[in-house]
Amino acid sequence: MNAVIATEELLLEPADNRVLANLCGQRDEHLRQLEQRLGVQISNRGNHFRVMGPAPAAGLGARLLRELFVLAGSERLDPQRLHVFLQESAVNERLDEADGGAPGPEESEALRTRRSHIRPRGPNQRAYIGNIRSNDLCFGIGPAGTGKTYLAVASAVEALEQERVRRIVLVRPAVEAGERLGFLPGDLAQKVDPYLRPMYDALYEMLGFDRVARLVERNVIEVAPLAYMRGRSLNESFILLDEAQNTSVEQMKMFLTRMGFGSRAVVTGDVTQVDLPRRQLSGLRHVMQVLQGVPGVSFTFFSPRDVVRHALVQRIVEAYEAAEKAGDGSAGSSDDTVSGPQPA
């Protein structure tokens, strides 16, 4: 079926050459980025713009140009900032709407920590935060760069500061490709720290280095390898298991049964980056099948559309995904044949 081609014309006022130059970018690179993302053609003469393409995309392009014009008046735009803006605007989801109309404003309360307010970018991040707030056990599954771990840590910090939990427990399996703890220098804490660095970095950004150090010293924040969770029962805690694709089935069951009264758990991972020995089933893949439909448990699936790092990261993830679907990818996990729920 041929799409209906439409032309949208708009006049951006007040005319300001500085703002227009910021909006368009060097050699119109921002306009070309919009064209590529929306599948439209954009031309302009001064502050008069014309967007031509399929009706839904042309209408959306005009709305986004108006929003970007306002944004360009207050901050400097670059390709990375434009990529983040498009993610926050849920471009793909809005294009999927048959009538081409913009969805109603979907206000979502930001995650509030002492040092910052963190807004979700796109519908999947909004759904993820909502699931964390409303379920005792939440899974965030998808590729790198989608904000799974960062938002989970932010949710934990918010819960601690609002006194909904008494402590934060951050857990990660100490499993990496071709590396073993015994060959790393230092004591146990020094061996494990590099594996937990992403969670430390998020904590430092939200709480500050000194406060994190004090909370760790008082055991209000505990960062631990998964192996040290066995036999424990954690009450009134926010528990985060990161890199869960590197857990075995037994380890995943062990972790999930650590939850005590008043506790909440978030599990994050990417089933396309499993570092377990070949032919060992990932606990994350297994639990996706076992816990589907269980009350109090939610799953949020991220896709390459949700990547909020450098725009190239999104294209890399999409290329790997396409190669694996074509049967050409050799970077998959050791249990590629195991099926499970797919991202929506």
C-alpha positions in Angstrom: 0.0 0.0 0.0 1.4 3.4 -1.0 1.6 5.9 1.8 -0.2 9.3 1.3 2.5 11.9 0.8 1.9 15.2 2.6 3.6 18.6 2.8 3.7 20.5 6.0 4.8 24.2 6.0 5.6 26.2 9.1 7.0 29.6 10.0 9.2 29.6 13.1 9.0 32.9 14.9 10.4 35.1 16.2 13.1 34.9 13.4 16.5 34.7 15.0 19.5 33.7 12.9 21.4 32.4 15.9 18.6 30.1 17.0 18.0 29.0 13.5 21.7 28.1 13.0 21.6 26.1 16.2 18.4 24.3 15.1 19.7 23.4 11.7 23.3 22.5 12.7 26.5 22.7 10.8 25.8 22.1 7.1 22.2 21.3 8.2 23.3 18.1 9.9 20.5 18.3 12.4 17.9 18.5 9.6 19.5 15.5 7.9 19.4 13.6 11.1 15.7 14.4 11.5 15.1 13.3 7.8 16.8 10.0 8.4 14.9 9.2 11.6 11.5 10.2 10.2 11.8 9.3 6.6 11.0 12.8 5.3 12.5 15.6 3.3 13.1 18.9 5.1 13.9 22.2 3.3 14.0 25.8 4.6 14.5 29.3 3.5 15.3 31.3 6.6 12.7 30.6 9.2 10.2 29.1 6.7 10.4 25.3 6.7 8.8 22.7 4.5 8.5 19.0 5.6 7.5 16.5 2.9 6.9 12.8 3.4 4.3 10.2 4.5 1.4 12.1 6.2 2.1 10.9 9.8 5.8 11.5 9.5 5.5 14.9 7.9 3.0 16.1 10.6 5.3 14.7 13.4 8.3 16.4 11.7 6.6 19.8 11.8 5.8 19.4 15.5 9.3 18.3 16.4 10.8 21.3 14.5 8.6 23.6 16.6 9.7 21.9 19.8 13.4 22.0 18.7 13.2 25.7 17.8 12.1 26.4 21.4 14.9 24.2 22.7 17.5 25.8 20.4 16.8 29.1 22.0 17.9 27.9 25.4 20.7 25.4 24.8 23.3 24.4 22.3 22.2 21.5 20.1 24.5 18.8 18.7 23.8 15.4 17.1 24.0 13.6 20.5 21.6 16.0 22.1 19.2 15.7 19.2 19.4 11.9 19.5 18.4 12.1 23.1 15.6 14.6 22.3 14.2 12.1 19.7 14.3 9.3 22.3 12.5 11.4 24.8 9.9 12.3 22.2 9.0 8.7 21.5 9.4 9.2 17.8 9.1 5.6 16.8 5.9 5.0 18.8 4.3 8.2 17.5 5.1 7.2 13.9 3.4 3.8 14.6 0.1 5.6 15.2 -2.1 5.0 12.2 -3.7 8.4 12.3 -0.5 10.3 12.6 -1.7 12.3 15.6 0.5 13.1 18.5 -0.4 11.1 21.6 -1.7 13.0 24.6 0.9 14.3 27.0 2.0 11.4 29.2 3.3 13.0 32.3 5.5 10.8 34.4 6.9 11.8 37.8 10.6 12.1 37.6 12.8 10.0 39.9 13.8 12.5 42.6 17.1 12.2 44.4 18.8 14.7 46.6 21.2 15.9 43.9 19.0 15.5 40.7 15.7 14.8 39.2 15.9 12.0 36.5 13.2 12.0 33.8 12.4 8.9 31.8 13.2 9.0 28.1 10.6 7.4 26.0 7.6 5.1 26.8 9.6 2.0 27.8 11.6 3.9 30.4 8.3 5.4 31.7 6.8 1.9 31.9 9.9 0.5 33.6 9.8 3.1 36.3 6.1 2.5 36.8 6.7 -1.2 37.1 9.4 -0.7 39.6 7.2 1.5 41.7 4.1 -0.8 41.6 5.6 -4.4 41.7 7.7 -6.1 44.3 9.8 -7.8 41.6 10.6 -6.1 38.3 12.8 -7.3 35.4 14.4 -4.9 32.9 15.7 -6.8 29.9 17.3 -5.4 26.8 20.5 -4.1 25.1 23.2 -1.9 26.5 22.6 1.8 26.7 18.9 1.7 27.4 19.1 2.9 31.0 18.2 -0.3 32.8 20.8 -0.2 35.5 20.9 3.6 35.9 17.1 3.9 36.4 17.1 1.0 38.8 19.8 2.6 40.9 18.0 5.9 40.8 14.8 4.2 41.9 16.7 2.6 44.8 18.1 5.9 45.9 14.7 7.6 45.7 13.2 4.8 47.9 16.0 5.1 50.4 15.7 8.9 50.7 11.9 8.7 51.0 12.4 6.1 53.8 10.4 3.4 51.9 13.4 1.1 52.5 16.2 1.0 55.1 19.0 -0.1 52.9 20.1 -0.7 49.3 21.8 -3.9 48.2 23.4 -3.9 44.8 24.4 -7.4 43.5 26.3 -8.5 40.4 27.6 -11.9 39.3 31.4 -11.8 39.1 31.5 -13.4 35.7 33.3 -11.9 32.7 34.4 -13.3 29.4 37.8 -15.1 29.9 38.5 -13.5 33.2 38.6 -15.0 36.7 38.7 -13.3 40.1 41.7 -15.2 41.3 44.0 -13.6 38.7 43.1 -10.1 39.8 45.3 -8.3 42.4 44.2 -7.3 45.9 41.8 -8.6 48.5 38.2 -9.8 47.9 36.8 -6.3 47.9 39.4 -5.0 45.5 38.8 -8.0 43.2 35.1 -7.5 43.1 35.0 -3.7 42.8 35.7 -3.5 39.1 32.7 -5.6 38.3 30.5 -3.3 40.4 31.9 0.0 39.1 28.9 1.0 36.9 26.6 0.9 40.0 29.1 2.9 42.1 29.3 5.5 39.3 25.5 5.9 39.3 25.5 6.2 43.1 28.3 8.9 43.1 26.3 10.9 40.6 23.1 10.8 42.6 24.4 11.0 46.2 27.9 12.3 45.9 31.2 10.5 46.7 31.4 11.4 50.4 27.8 10.4 51.2 28.1 7.1 49.3 31.3 6.3 51.3 29.5 7.1 54.6 26.5 5.0 53.7 28.7 2.1 52.6 30.6 2.3 55.8 27.3 2.1 57.8 26.1 -0.7 55.6 23.1 1.3 54.5 24.4 0.7 51.0 25.9 -2.8 50.3 27.5 -3.8 47.1 28.2 -7.5 46.9 29.0 -10.3 44.5 26.1 -12.7 43.9 27.9 -15.6 45.5 27.7 -13.9 48.9 23.9 -13.7 48.9 23.3 -17.4 49.7 21.6 -18.0 53.1 20.6 -14.4 53.6 17.1 -12.9 54.1 16.9 -9.2 53.3 14.1 -7.2 54.9 13.1 -3.6 54.1 15.7 -3.5 51.3 15.8 -2.4 47.7 17.8 -5.2 46.0 19.2 -4.8 42.5 20.7 -7.7 40.5 22.6 -6.3 37.5 24.1 -8.3 34.6 21.6 -11.1 35.4 22.2 -12.9 32.1 25.4 -14.2 33.7 23.5 -16.1 36.5 22.9 -19.8 36.4 19.3 -21.1 36.9 20.3 -22.1 40.5 21.8 -18.7 41.2 18.7 -16.8 39.9 16.4 -18.9 42.1 18.7 -18.3 45.1 18.7 -14.6 44.6 14.9 -14.3 44.1 14.3 -16.2 47.4 16.4 -13.7 49.4 13.5 -11.1 49.4 12.2 -10.5 52.9 9.3 -8.4 54.3 9.1 -4.8 52.9 11.7 -5.5 50.2 11.6 -4.8 46.5 13.9 -6.3 43.9 14.9 -5.3 40.3 16.7 -7.6 38.0 18.4 -6.3 34.9 20.3 -8.0 32.0 20.9 -8.4 28.3 20.2 -12.0 27.1 22.4 -11.3 24.0 25.5 -10.9 26.0 25.9 -14.0 28.1 29.4 -14.9 29.4 28.5 -18.2 31.0 30.3 -21.4 29.9 29.0 -22.8 26.6 25.8 -24.8 26.9 25.0 -23.5 30.4 21.5 -22.1 30.5 21.2 -18.4 31.6 19.1 -17.9 34.7 17.6 -14.8 33.1 16.4 -16.6 30.0 15.0 -19.4 32.2 13.2 -17.0 34.6 11.6 -15.2 31.7 9.6 -18.3 31.0 9.0 -19.4 34.6 7.7 -16.1 36.1 5.6 -14.8 33.2 2.1 -14.1 34.5 3.0 -14.4 38.2 1.2 -11.6 40.3 3.6 -9.0 41.6 6.2 -9.7 38.9 6.6 -7.4 35.9 8.8 -7.6 32.8 9.9 -4.5 30.8 11.6 -5.3 27.5 13.8 -2.7 25.9 14.8 -2.6 22.2 17.5 -0.8 20.2 15.0 2.0 19.8 15.5 2.8 23.5 19.3 3.2 23.4 20.1 6.6 24.8 23.9 6.6 24.5 25.8 7.8 21.4 23.5 7.4 18.3 26.1 4.9 16.8 25.4 2.5 19.7 21.8 2.2 18.6 22.9 1.4 15.1 25.5 -1.1 16.4 22.8 -2.9 18.5 20.4 -3.0 15.5 23.2 -4.4 13.2 24.0 -7.2 15.7 20.3 -8.0 16.1 19.8 -8.2 12.3 22.8 -10.5 12.0 21.6 -12.8 14.7 18.1 -13.0 13.1 19.8 -13.9 9.8 21.7 -16.6 11.5 25.1 -14.9 10.9 25.8 -13.8 14.5 28.4 -15.7 16.4 28.3 -13.3 19.4 25.2 -14.8 20.9 25.0 -16.6 24.2 25.7 -20.3 24.8 22.0 -21.0 25.0 20.8 -19.3 21.8 18.3 -22.1 21.2 16.3 -21.3 24.3 13.2 -19.4 23.5 11.5 -16.8 25.7 9.3 -13.8 25.5 10.5 -11.2 23.0 10.5 -7.5 23.4 7.3 -5.9 22.2 
